[in-house]
């Protein structure tokens, strides 16, 4: 009976993996339709928010992150800190390259290539939103991308932790420099709450679960039975998150289709560029694929809760800058899933034998 059950679970994962693009597209369509036809649903869900962090989305992200945290033991975290190359790639890409390439790419497209479609004032606001995204590397969803590329969970945790520490000190000066504003107020409640909810608490929950299940049930049960229970959890959580995110923005998407497409172009180009800079650097330094893939994912994805919160405080809820940060939220998941596919298909490039 157990063998049959495991076969069903495995085949379920195959179906999810094989048709993931289809499920993602369906969830985006469902989300937009809910936002347009049933606006009371996202309006009700948006009430459950604290410090600009959505509680429903947080719960779903927890469902995605928890299975990865189960695989981390403390000794592997200590070992990760002894391998600095991946951390150096992540830090250099995220803080010395990413904000500045985002500024240049967004400037080129929004003010030059698309200048005839976007007036100058609005282009400046869209540029500001893009910069806010570029200066905020991912804290939560990167665990999902790492999981989907079979990344080293302990190393990913260390990479995220190091970037969060740098974020505390570097975000405001970089944004102030690129945008020429002096009143950048970092919403530390959003920053700290996100780190606690998406990094600290899931890690503690995973650590305690792992420790006590192995202690009382044995390592074989933990790896062969308990972990298998979460095979589909990450992808299901991801799809439900997509529905919620797109339902929040259904009205905006339908009312601003052209400008959303125009803003999306530089954001997508930037995402691919940053991924390949970090991923390619990891290949040149001969790092393992399970370190290289997460290194590329952290810079490519964004801490959109922080970007949106800062945009609202600086420019207002109805500003072009805030719309640009929202577009960042909308394009991130489909684009990152594409990068996950690329990372998985190029895994052979990291076989150095």
KAFEN-V283731 format. One record per residue. N is the residue number from 0. PHI is phi as a letter, one per 30 degrees, with the letter a starting at -180 (999 if undefined). PSI is psi in whole degrees, -180 to 180 (* if undefined). OMEGA is omega in degrees with one decimal (* if undefined). Layout:
N/PHI/PSI/OMEGA
N/PHI/PSI/OMEGA
This chain:
0/999/-43/-179.0
1/d/-40/-179.0
2/d/-42/178.5
3/d/-41/-179.7
4/d/-42/-179.8
5/d/-36/178.7
6/d/-41/179.1
7/d/-42/179.4
8/d/-45/-178.6
9/d/-44/-179.9
10/d/-31/175.5
11/d/-42/177.8
12/d/-38/179.3
13/d/-43/179.7
14/d/-46/178.3
15/d/-47/-177.3
16/d/-42/-175.8
17/d/-37/-176.1
18/c/26/-175.4
19/e/-39/178.9
20/d/-39/179.4
21/d/-46/-179.7
22/d/-41/179.6
23/d/-47/-179.9
24/d/-43/178.8
25/d/-42/-179.2
26/d/-37/176.7
27/d/-46/179.8
28/d/-45/179.4
29/d/-44/-180.0
30/d/-47/179.7
31/d/-42/-179.7
32/d/-40/177.5
33/d/-44/-179.9
34/d/-35/-178.7
35/d/-45/-172.6
36/c/-28/-179.7
37/b/63/-174.8
38/d/-19/179.4
39/d/-26/-179.4
40/d/-59/178.0
41/d/-32/179.1
42/d/-40/178.0
43/d/-44/-179.5
44/d/-34/-178.0
45/d/-17/176.8
46/d/-26/-179.4
47/d/75/-175.8
48/b/143/176.4
49/b/130/-179.6
50/h/43/178.3
51/i/12/178.5
52/c/123/-179.1
53/d/124/179.8
54/d/-44/176.9
55/e/-43/178.9
56/d/-38/178.0
57/e/-43/179.6
58/d/-44/-179.7
59/d/-38/177.4
60/d/-37/174.4
61/e/-45/178.9
62/e/-33/-179.4
63/d/-38/-173.1
64/d/-37/-173.8
65/e/-45/179.4
66/e/-35/178.8
67/d/-40/-179.5
68/d/-28/178.0
69/d/-26/-175.3
70/d/-3/-176.4
71/c/130/167.5
72/c/158/-171.2
73/d/-37/-177.8
74/d/-33/180.0
75/d/-28/176.2
76/d/-44/177.7
77/d/-42/179.1
78/d/-37/-178.6
79/d/-36/-179.2
80/d/-15/179.2
81/d/0/-179.5
82/c/87/-169.9
83/d/-16/-173.0
84/e/-46/179.9
85/d/-38/178.9
86/d/-39/179.0
87/d/-44/178.6
88/e/-47/-179.3
89/d/-47/-176.3
90/d/-44/179.8
91/d/-46/-179.1
92/d/-47/-173.7
93/d/-33/-170.4
94/c/-23/179.3
95/c/-13/-177.3
96/b/-56/-168.7
97/e/-50/-177.4
98/d/-34/-174.1
99/d/-37/175.0
100/d/-37/176.8
101/d/-45/179.6
102/d/-48/-176.0
103/d/-43/-179.5
104/d/-46/179.6
105/d/-41/177.9
106/e/-47/-178.1
107/d/-47/-175.4
108/d/-47/-172.8
109/d/-31/-175.7
110/c/-17/-179.0
111/c/-63/-176.8
112/d/-45/-178.0
113/c/19/-175.7
114/e/-31/-178.6
115/d/-15/-179.7
116/c/-19/-176.8
117/b/126/179.0
118/d/160/-169.9
119/e/-44/-178.0
120/d/-44/-179.7
121/d/-37/177.8
122/d/-40/177.0
123/d/-40/-179.8
124/d/-42/177.5
125/d/-40/177.9
126/d/-42/179.1
127/d/-43/178.3
128/d/-40/178.7
129/d/-41/178.8
130/d/-41/178.2
131/d/-38/176.1
132/d/-42/-177.3
133/d/-24/-178.0
134/c/6/-175.9
135/b/88/177.9
136/d/158/-169.9
137/d/145/175.4
138/c/-40/-171.2
139/c/-61/-170.4
140/d/-20/179.5
141/d/-29/176.6
142/d/-34/178.5
143/d/-46/179.9
144/d/-40/177.8
145/d/-43/179.1
146/e/-43/-177.0
147/d/-19/176.8
148/c/10/-178.1
149/h/42/177.9
150/d/161/176.4
151/d/112/-173.9
152/d/-37/-179.6
153/d/-42/-179.1
154/d/-39/176.9
155/d/-42/178.8
156/d/-43/179.8
157/d/-42/178.4
158/e/-45/179.7
159/d/-43/-178.3
160/d/-44/179.9
161/d/-43/179.4
162/d/-35/178.1
163/d/-37/177.9
164/d/-46/178.6
165/d/-39/-179.5
166/e/-37/-179.4
167/e/-35/-173.3
168/c/-28/-170.6
169/c/-24/-172.8
170/e/-55/-175.9
171/d/-47/178.8
172/d/-40/-179.8
173/d/-46/179.0
174/d/-44/-179.9
175/d/-42/-179.7
176/d/-48/-175.6
177/d/-33/-177.6
178/c/-10/-179.9
179/i/31/177.5
180/c/149/-176.1
181/c/-5/-174.0
182/c/40/179.1
183/d/111/178.3
184/c/112/179.1
185/d/124/177.8
186/d/88/-173.9
187/d/-24/176.6
188/d/-41/176.5
189/d/-44/-178.0
190/d/-52/-177.2
191/d/-41/179.5
192/d/-42/179.7
193/d/-44/179.4
194/d/-44/179.9
195/d/-47/-176.0
196/d/-39/-171.2
197/c/-13/-178.9
198/b/-60/-171.4
199/d/-56/-175.9
200/d/-44/176.4
201/d/-37/178.4
202/d/-45/179.1
203/d/-44/179.5
204/d/-43/178.8
205/d/-42/-179.8
206/d/-47/-179.4
207/d/-44/179.1
208/e/-48/-178.6
209/d/-47/-175.8
210/d/-49/-173.2
211/d/-31/177.5
212/d/-42/176.6
213/d/-39/-178.9
214/d/-44/-173.3
215/c/-23/-177.7
216/c/-17/179.7
217/j/155/-176.6
218/d/-35/-179.8
219/d/-44/177.4
220/d/-43/-178.3
221/d/-46/-174.6
222/d/-37/-173.7
223/c/-23/-175.9
224/c/-57/-173.0
225/d/-48/-178.9
226/d/-32/-179.2
227/d/-27/-179.4
228/d/-20/-174.7
229/c/15/-177.0
230/e/-42/-176.0
231/c/-8/-172.2
232/d/-45/-176.2
233/d/-47/-176.8
234/d/-40/177.6
235/d/-44/177.1
236/d/-40/179.1
237/d/-45/-178.5
238/d/-41/177.7
239/d/-36/176.6
240/d/-41/178.2
241/e/-44/-179.9
242/e/-45/-179.0
243/d/-48/-177.9
244/e/-47/-177.2
245/d/-25/174.5
246/d/-35/176.5
247/d/-34/-171.8
248/c/14/-177.1
249/e/-45/-178.6
250/d/-43/-179.1
251/d/-43/-178.3
252/d/-45/-177.1
253/d/-34/-177.2
254/d/-21/-176.2
255/b/49/-172.9
256/d/-43/-176.9
257/d/-50/-177.2
258/d/-33/176.9
259/d/-41/177.0
260/d/-42/-179.4
261/d/-42/178.4
262/d/-36/-176.3
263/d/-31/-175.2
264/e/-58/179.4
265/d/-33/179.9
266/d/-41/179.9
267/d/-44/178.6
268/d/-44/178.5
269/d/-43/-178.5
270/d/-47/179.0
271/d/-43/-179.2
272/e/-50/-177.2
273/d/-40/177.9
274/e/-49/-175.4
275/d/-28/174.7
276/d/-50/-178.3
277/d/-45/-177.8
278/d/-43/178.0
279/d/-38/177.4
280/d/-39/178.0
281/d/-37/177.8
282/d/-41/179.1
283/d/-34/179.4
284/d/3/177.1
285/h/43/174.9
286/d/156/176.7
287/d/154/-178.6
288/d/-35/-177.4
289/d/-8/171.4
290/c/-38/-177.2
291/d/-45/-176.7
292/d/-51/176.9
293/d/-34/178.9
294/d/-40/177.5
295/d/-35/-175.9
296/d/-35/-176.5
297/d/-46/-179.7
298/d/-35/-176.8
299/d/-36/179.8
300/c/164/-171.5
301/b/155/175.3
302/d/77/-168.5
303/d/-26/176.6
304/e/-43/179.7
305/d/-45/-178.6
306/d/-45/179.5
307/d/-44/-178.4
308/d/-44/-180.0
309/d/-39/179.3
310/d/-43/179.2
311/d/-41/-178.0
312/d/-34/-177.9
313/d/-42/-168.7
314/b/-13/178.6
315/j/158/-175.6
316/d/-36/-175.7
317/c/11/-175.1
318/d/161/174.9
319/d/-33/179.2
320/d/-43/179.5
321/d/-39/176.1
322/e/-41/-179.6
323/d/-40/178.2
324/d/-35/177.2
325/d/-39/176.3
326/d/-36/175.3
327/e/-40/177.0
328/d/-43/-174.6
329/d/-40/-175.5
330/d/-17/-170.6
331/d/-51/-173.0
332/d/-51/178.1
333/e/-41/-179.2
334/d/-43/-179.4
335/d/-34/176.2
336/d/-34/175.0
337/d/-42/178.3
338/d/-34/175.0
339/e/-45/178.5
340/d/-45/-180.0
341/d/-45/-179.8
342/d/-42/-179.0
343/d/-36/-178.0
344/d/-19/-179.1
345/c/17/-178.0
346/e/-33/-179.9
347/d/-24/179.6
348/d/-17/-177.0
349/c/15/173.7
350/c/105/-171.4
351/c/11/-178.7
352/d/*/*
